[in-house]
Amino acid sequence: MGKGPELKTSRLLLRRWKKTDLEPFAALNADPVVMEHMPTVLTSRETALWIARIELGFEEYGFGLWALEHCVTGDFIGLAGLSVPRIEAHFTPAVEVGWRLAREHWGNGYASEAAVAALGFGFSESRLDEIVSFTVPANTSSIKVMERLGMTRDPEDDFEHPFLADGSHVRRHILYRMSVGHWNELASSVVRTPGEK
C-alpha cells in the first residue's frame, strides 16, 4: 500500500501493509487464544478497516503499526509498532508501542525485537519525549515484554479503559512508560535484548 518508512532488525522486516496481509492477519485476529486479553475477536471486515486506519496513521504521523515479516522465510508474523491511542485518559495524548503476533510465532522474541526497533524510531526519528504501552493485568506475556524493554510502571497510572463497559473482564488496564531520557540511558544494554511474545 504505502511507501516507507520501513525498519529492519536481524530477523524481522517492519514494513507497510500489503493486500496479501489481510488473510493471515484476519486469521490472527479471529484466534481466540491470541485475542484472549482483548474484548472480542475481529472479523475479516473489521481487520480490513483496521489496516486502512493504520495506513492513514502512517500518512498523518509518519509512523504506525507495521506489518511484521520474517526476513528469511517471508512469513507474515503479525504487527508491531507505534500508534496514537484514540481514548481520553490521564496520560493522553500519547504514543503507544504495541504488538500482536500469530500464535505459531510466540516464544521467539519477535515482539521485543520489533518493539525495540519501533521505540528507536519513535525516539530518534519522530523525536518523541515519551512512549507508553498498556494492557490488562492478566496479560503477563506482554507485561514481560514491556519490562524487558525497560519500561516502568507506577500503579497510580493504572486506569479503566473508557471504551469498555463496567464489568468487562478487560476494562482494567495497567500503564507502562518509557521516556527518551531513560531510553538513552539504556542505550545498547538490556533494552536491546530480544524477549518473548
Beta strands, then each sheet from edge to edge (+ up, - down):
strand 1: 7-8
strand 2: 12-15
strand 3: 65-70
strand 4: 76-83
strand 5: 96-101
strand 6: 130-135
strand 7: 152-153
strand 8: 159-160
strand 9: 172-179
sheet 1: 1+ 2- 3+ 4- 5+
sheet 2: 6+ 9- 7+
sheet 3: 6+ 9- 8+
end
